[in-house]
Structure formats: C-alpha cells, structure tokens
Amino acid sequence: MRPPRRDRWIDLGASLDAAPVRIGTTTAGGRHPSRMELGVIGLGRMGQIVANRATEAGHDVVAFDLSAEATATAAEAGAEPADSVADLCDRLEGSDGAGRDEEGGKRIWRMVPAGDAVDATLADLEPHLDGDDVVVDGGNSRFRESVRRAAETDAAYLDCGTSGGPASAEEGFSLMVGGPEWAYEELVPVLDAVATGPNGHDRMGESGAGHYVKMVHNGVEYALMQAYGEGFELLAEGRYDLDMESVARTWNNGAVIRSWLLELCEEAFREEGSDLGDVADHVAGGSTGTWTVEEALEQEVPVPLIYQALAERFDSRNEGRFSRRLANRLRYGFGRHEVARRADGQ
C-alpha cells in the first residue's frame, strides 16, 4: 500500500490576489490535470449529481443503480452504464487504465442511504476489492459505523460528509472527508469536480472524521433553521402587517444574518406567501441531530440551541407553529425533501 503523500502549498506572491494552490494536485484554474476513472453506485438525486459533475469535468464514469431507469439517466449524461456491482468492478478493471495510478486501483463512490444499504453495497463490493482500491461513502452515515466499515474492508475507506443538497448541482458540494491521506490525495481530481472546487473539500482527519464533522454541521443547520423560524414567527404574529419575502430579501442584502438559508426563506415566502399557505407544521428528519446531541452528552459539551431545535422538530409531529412550518419548507429548498401540506389548507 502506498505511503501518504504530503500536500505542498505555494503562495503565488503578496502582489497577486490569488489563493494558494496545491502543487501537483490542481491547476491554477482549479482542476486536476489528471483524468480519472470512477465508479458511482447509487444514482438518486445526489448520486446523479456526483456522476454528472465528474463526467462534465472530463473523468470517465461507470455508473450503477438498482433502478435501471436511474442508470439509464446517468448513461444519457455520459456515464458508462453497468448492470450490477460486479459488472461495474469488471468494467473498471477492464479499461485501459487511463487516469489511474501505476498500481491500477479502483476508485468507487457510493451514494446510497445510510444504514443497511451501505453495508449491503459494501458486501457486494468486497470480493472485488484489495488494498490498492479506494471506496467512498458519500451518504449521511453515522461516524461510528464509518470507523467500523473502514476497519473491516480491505480497500482504503473514505467517509465523505456531503453538504449542499440537490440545489448544489450547478455550484458543487461541500465535502468533508475522513480516512487515509494517500486515498484522499488520489481522489483529489474527482473531489475538485464534485465539490465547488479545491476549496470545497478537505481531509478532516482519520476514518470517521468526515462524517463526524458532517454530523455536527447538521446540528448547526437545525439550530440556524430554528433561529430563522422563531424570528419570522415573531414577525408574523407581531405588531405589523409585513411582507415576509421583502424582509428576507432586505436582510440578505448586507445584514449580519444574511445566508443561503435566508435566501431559501425568501424563496419560500415568494412561492408560498407570507403566511406559508398550506405548508404543514411537520418537520421530518432528525437522525443526524440526535447523533449530535448524543455525542455532545458523551463529550459533556453543552449544545442547548441544537438540542432545542431537535426537540422542536420532534414536537412538530404534534401541533402547529409558524417556525416549524418554515423549517418544513426550508428542507425543500436545500434538499428537495417533500413538503408536508395541511389537509384542510388552513
């Protein structure tokens, strides 16, 4: 197995307004000069984006999904379709090796739902893997499970927290990666393509670190959504008849609290109205926030805002609040999750 390769950085000069670049890793334009071959397993909304962005950057993508329709969609975008996990591995092994390292290891990115599906896919891959291969888990797996999987597989295992949702198809994702340094370095050309660019990804640390950072990221996301929701709820129930879209737009232009989530608030009010129309007080999800609170308790770190946001999310399965209705709609904004609607429209 290859030893780690150190990243080297160079400052292009104080007189130049340019960020440092990785020598031998990325070009000044932000793309790695190497062409790579990548297998992508799992072609839902996020997996399609991974495959498409890698293909658009000039990499050769072999794609597979249990849904033949999803595989066909990836093929239409330029990927080579595979009929199974085994077929995908055979196609990666059978190419001319363009863009691969001298030892010919396979590079496989899985984008499947956290839990049993991750283990099932890894079990299908295991007969085809060795120590020169790199396997990425780009889903929202629990970090402890990623540590276990990294220890159990022969391949180098990268746990990759992925933020941005389907809305980032054009701009690229934010990628938080854990695992062996050499494996991360090998994937830099693809990471540059799938992320917003070289600054949109980094190695957080050893196995589990990527999903650990993403877990905490999601806890922060819960708290931010809760804060925006409470503020707009006070405005909605307060002294003045306000246009919420106008408020969100004004805040987003120069205010301290401007953000992408606030842009999504503006979008929600524009499309649903200042009263959010028939958007229900029901906020789905909660697993990553629960993991964040559990870890905080174990580390004895107080996280009252994240905990309260999680509690509000669970309480939304009961009766309605404006703040939680906004959180419901915001989840559609960044993740295209289904918006729960009130049956009576009231």
FITORKOL-518572 format. One record per residue (C-alpha): residue in three letters; x, y, z. Coordinates in steps of 0.001 Angstrom, whole numbers. Layout:
> ALA,X,Y,Z
...
END
This chain:
> MET,0,0,0
> ARG,1251,3426,-943
> PRO,2667,5715,1772
> PRO,980,9070,2356
> ARG,1915,11924,53
> ARG,2216,15334,1618
> ASP,304,18273,248
> ARG,2666,21114,-695
> TRP,1421,24676,-931
> ILE,2910,27688,-2599
> ASP,1985,31347,-2156
> LEU,1877,32925,-5588
> GLY,3152,36195,-4194
> ALA,1956,39014,-1980
> SER,1387,41200,-5016
> LEU,-1065,38689,-6503
> ASP,-4606,38345,-5217
> ALA,-4540,34586,-5612
> ALA,-5213,31825,-3127
> PRO,-2517,29198,-2548
> VAL,-2733,26189,-4853
> ARG,-1676,22565,-4371
> ILE,1454,21796,-6339
> GLY,986,18676,-8444
> THR,-2627,18446,-7391
> THR,-4678,21200,-9020
> THR,-4168,23647,-11815
> ALA,-4492,27399,-11418
> GLY,-7990,27031,-12877
> GLY,-8970,24736,-10060
> ARG,-8936,21393,-11910
> HIS,-6534,18494,-11509
> PRO,-4700,17772,-14755
> SER,-5271,14009,-14427
> ARG,-8200,12177,-15990
> MET,-9595,9522,-13690
> GLU,-11943,6588,-13916
> LEU,-14640,6495,-11241
> GLY,-17354,4014,-10391
> VAL,-20530,5532,-8939
> ILE,-23014,3309,-7107
> GLY,-26363,4835,-6136
> LEU,-27928,7227,-8635
> GLY,-30597,9048,-6689
> ARG,-30698,12843,-6705
> MET,-27281,13203,-5084
> GLY,-25615,10274,-6856
> GLN,-26657,11614,-10250
> ILE,-25003,14920,-9383
> VAL,-21763,13158,-8412
> ALA,-21757,11209,-11680
> ASN,-22705,14220,-13808
> ARG,-20175,16620,-12311
> ALA,-17365,14056,-12624
> THR,-18326,13382,-16242
> GLU,-18556,17082,-17067
> ALA,-15050,17573,-15649
> GLY,-13681,15034,-18122
> HIS,-13490,11948,-15928
> ASP,-14657,8525,-17102
> VAL,-17626,7396,-15012
> VAL,-19052,3884,-14757
> ALA,-22468,4047,-13069
> PHE,-24845,1569,-11446
> ASP,-28139,1757,-9579
> LEU,-30704,-871,-8653
> SER,-33094,1204,-10753
> ALA,-32451,586,-14448
> GLU,-34126,3926,-15148
> ALA,-31653,5783,-12911
> THR,-28737,4001,-14582
> ALA,-30118,4965,-17997
> THR,-30376,8603,-16881
> ALA,-26701,8601,-15911
> ALA,-25817,6997,-19237
> GLU,-27662,9732,-21102
> ALA,-25443,12248,-19298
> GLY,-22290,10464,-20478
> ALA,-21610,7717,-17933
> GLU,-20936,4120,-18938
> PRO,-23812,2010,-17549
> ALA,-23221,-1170,-15525
> ASP,-25711,-3959,-14847
> SER,-24556,-4784,-11312
> VAL,-21902,-4029,-8716
> ALA,-19827,-6901,-10077
> ASP,-20216,-5603,-13638
> LEU,-19170,-2118,-12514
> CYS,-15993,-3533,-10948
> ASP,-15267,-5611,-14064
> ARG,-15605,-2534,-16252
> LEU,-13252,-561,-14023
> GLU,-10696,-3366,-14084
> GLY,-11043,-3932,-17806
> SER,-10325,-421,-19045
> ASP,-7007,763,-20442
> GLY,-6137,2371,-17107
> ALA,-6381,5972,-18262
> GLY,-6022,8307,-15318
> ARG,-5276,5548,-12831
> ASP,-2186,5215,-10712
> GLU,563,2772,-11512
> GLU,-993,38,-9369
> GLY,-4373,214,-11129
> GLY,-6590,580,-8077
> LYS,-10320,1087,-8490
> ARG,-11982,4306,-7308
> ILE,-15621,3790,-6298
> TRP,-18031,6398,-4905
> ARG,-21183,5106,-3201
> MET,-24160,7412,-2729
> VAL,-26720,5180,-1018
> PRO,-28975,5778,2027
> ALA,-27300,5451,5420
> GLY,-27729,2167,7262
> ASP,-28284,-1309,5844
> ALA,-27901,-193,2232
> VAL,-24317,916,2898
> ASP,-23387,-2453,4411
> ALA,-25184,-4366,1651
> THR,-23367,-2448,-1088
> LEU,-20031,-2890,659
> ALA,-20684,-6635,975
> ASP,-21307,-6782,-2782
> LEU,-18062,-4917,-3397
> GLU,-15824,-6866,-1004
> PRO,-14959,-9776,-3352
> HIS,-13659,-7242,-5870
> LEU,-11589,-5045,-3521
> ASP,-7975,-5013,-2369
> GLY,-5641,-2598,-612
> ASP,-4991,-504,-3712
> ASP,-8671,381,-4127
> VAL,-10466,3398,-2677
> VAL,-14138,3317,-1670
> VAL,-16054,6491,-776
> ASP,-19223,6647,1333
> GLY,-20814,9965,375
> GLY,-24018,9486,2368
> ASN,-25041,10569,5866
> SER,-23647,7542,7701
> ARG,-23068,7649,11437
> PHE,-19372,8239,12071
> ARG,-19007,5197,14353
> GLU,-20321,2983,11553
> SER,-17819,4531,9143
> VAL,-14974,3701,11547
> ARG,-16207,99,11729
> ARG,-16524,-231,7959
> ALA,-13073,1232,7383
> ALA,-11596,-1392,9711
> GLU,-13483,-4255,8088
> THR,-12819,-3590,4385
> ASP,-9609,-4346,2507
> ALA,-9863,-1136,467
> ALA,-8972,2340,1688
> TYR,-12247,3737,3013
> LEU,-13147,7422,2790
> ASP,-16169,8706,4718
> CYS,-17341,11819,2929
> GLY,-19855,14184,4501
> THR,-21717,15890,1665
> SER,-23462,19220,2105
> GLY,-25390,21340,-362
> GLY,-28199,19032,-1436
> PRO,-29654,18797,-4947
> ALA,-29699,22598,-5094
> SER,-25893,22448,-5435
> ALA,-25962,20569,-8746
> GLU,-24520,23577,-10576
> GLU,-22282,25093,-7906
> GLY,-20936,21863,-6406
> PHE,-20960,20358,-2929
> SER,-19059,20979,276
> LEU,-17219,17721,1040
> MET,-15821,16754,4449
> VAL,-13566,13703,4086
> GLY,-12152,11256,6627
> GLY,-9745,8393,6002
> PRO,-6200,7633,4808
> GLU,-4307,10615,3482
> TRP,-2987,8804,395
> ALA,-6529,7766,-572
> TYR,-7781,11331,-193
> GLU,-4922,12586,-2381
> GLU,-5746,10002,-5047
> LEU,-9344,11257,-5190
> VAL,-8480,14986,-5370
> PRO,-9219,15248,-9124
> VAL,-12724,13867,-8603
> LEU,-13254,15790,-5359
> ASP,-12368,19013,-7181
> ALA,-15034,18173,-9760
> VAL,-17808,17144,-7364
> ALA,-17162,19938,-4861
> THR,-17286,23661,-5598
> GLY,-13583,23370,-6447
> PRO,-10334,22874,-4491
> ASN,-11608,24982,-1586
> GLY,-14849,22998,-1388
> HIS,-13308,19892,130
> ASP,-10643,18854,2605
> ARG,-9476,15884,4631
> MET,-10794,16325,8167
> GLY,-8706,13532,9702
> GLU,-8671,9773,10158
> SER,-11556,7398,9470
> GLY,-14872,8721,10759
> ALA,-13763,12354,10873
> GLY,-15610,13321,7695
> HIS,-18964,12002,8853
> TYR,-18314,13362,12352
> VAL,-17863,16903,11004
> LYS,-20948,16486,8796
> MET,-22976,15303,11810
> VAL,-22116,18466,13724
> HIS,-22769,20522,10580
> ASN,-26313,19142,10537
> GLY,-26791,20018,14198
> VAL,-25748,23603,13429
> GLU,-28156,23572,10482
> TYR,-31005,22594,12831
> ALA,-30204,25498,15149
> LEU,-29952,28020,12305
> MET,-33286,26930,10866
> GLN,-34840,27202,14319
> ALA,-33466,30730,14814
> TYR,-34776,31946,11468
> GLY,-38115,30250,12117
> GLU,-38571,31877,15513
> GLY,-37657,35306,14168
> PHE,-40132,35096,11306
> GLU,-42780,33683,13623
> LEU,-42478,36773,15836
> LEU,-42740,38981,12756
> ALA,-45787,37023,11546
> GLU,-47554,37233,14909
> GLY,-46267,40691,15831
> ARG,-47477,44295,15604
> TYR,-47136,44944,11870
> ASP,-48536,43508,8655
> LEU,-45269,42598,6999
> ASP,-44275,41190,3634
> MET,-42000,38320,4714
> GLU,-40375,37989,1313
> SER,-39411,41652,1471
> VAL,-37966,41220,4968
> ALA,-35897,38199,3919
> ARG,-34656,39938,772
> THR,-33671,43069,2709
> TRP,-31844,41056,5371
> ASN,-29984,39167,2662
> ASN,-28513,42343,1251
> GLY,-25811,43432,3675
> ALA,-27308,42310,7003
> VAL,-25201,40413,9528
> ILE,-27566,37415,9348
> ARG,-27532,37015,5546
> SER,-27019,33428,4374
> TRP,-28113,30786,1870
> LEU,-30744,29566,4336
> LEU,-32125,33101,4440
> GLU,-32193,33122,627
> LEU,-34278,29944,889
> CYS,-36579,31753,3341
> GLU,-37074,34438,689
> GLU,-37814,31741,-1889
> ALA,-40302,30045,452
> PHE,-42259,33249,1118
> ARG,-42230,34172,-2571
> GLU,-43648,30797,-3599
> GLU,-45921,30059,-622
> GLY,-46916,33553,545
> SER,-46177,35433,3765
> ASP,-48385,33033,5749
> LEU,-46747,29958,4109
> GLY,-50077,28898,2661
> ASP,-50836,25240,3293
> VAL,-47308,24258,4412
> ALA,-47816,21975,7397
> ASP,-46201,22195,10824
> HIS,-44335,18937,10349
> VAL,-40539,18810,10094
> ALA,-39213,15414,9034
> GLY,-35736,14058,9667
> GLY,-33864,14227,12943
> SER,-31376,11346,12953
> THR,-28185,13382,12492
> GLY,-29367,15954,15036
> THR,-29996,13143,17509
> TRP,-26480,11809,16937
> THR,-25078,15312,17507
> VAL,-26874,15694,20839
> GLU,-25832,12181,21939
> GLU,-22198,12955,21124
> ALA,-22417,16263,22985
> LEU,-23717,14454,26068
> GLU,-20910,11898,25822
> GLN,-18289,14652,25461
> GLU,-20000,16785,28143
> VAL,-20296,19738,25776
> PRO,-23453,21862,26222
> VAL,-25399,22375,22983
> PRO,-28688,23923,24172
> LEU,-29582,25532,20831
> ILE,-29088,22324,18862
> TYR,-30963,20319,21484
> GLN,-33911,22731,21499
> ALA,-34062,22717,17699
> LEU,-34140,18906,17741
> ALA,-36880,18911,20388
> GLU,-38941,21349,18307
> ARG,-38531,19119,15270
> PHE,-39877,16113,17159
> ASP,-42669,18199,18715
> SER,-43764,19252,15230
> ARG,-45286,15791,14853
> ASN,-47965,17125,17225
> GLU,-49457,20650,16745
> GLY,-48572,23624,14561
> ARG,-46154,26527,14830
> PHE,-45154,29004,12133
> SER,-41440,28486,12847
> ARG,-41697,24763,12188
> ARG,-43771,25307,9063
> LEU,-40918,27458,7736
> ALA,-38405,24737,8665
> ASN,-40574,22251,6775
> ARG,-40413,24448,3662
> LEU,-36676,25157,4039
> ARG,-35929,21429,3867
> TYR,-37439,21500,384
> GLY,-35263,24485,-501
> PHE,-31906,22880,201
> GLY,-32676,19174,-88
> ARG,-35796,18984,-2265
> HIS,-37423,16960,515
> GLU,-41187,16626,155
> VAL,-43174,19462,1745
> ALA,-45824,18191,4141
> ARG,-49091,20039,3476
> ARG,-52099,20650,5714
> ALA,-55026,18605,4507
> ASP,-57562,21326,5253
> GLY,-55420,24105,3767
> GLN,-55879,26123,6949
END
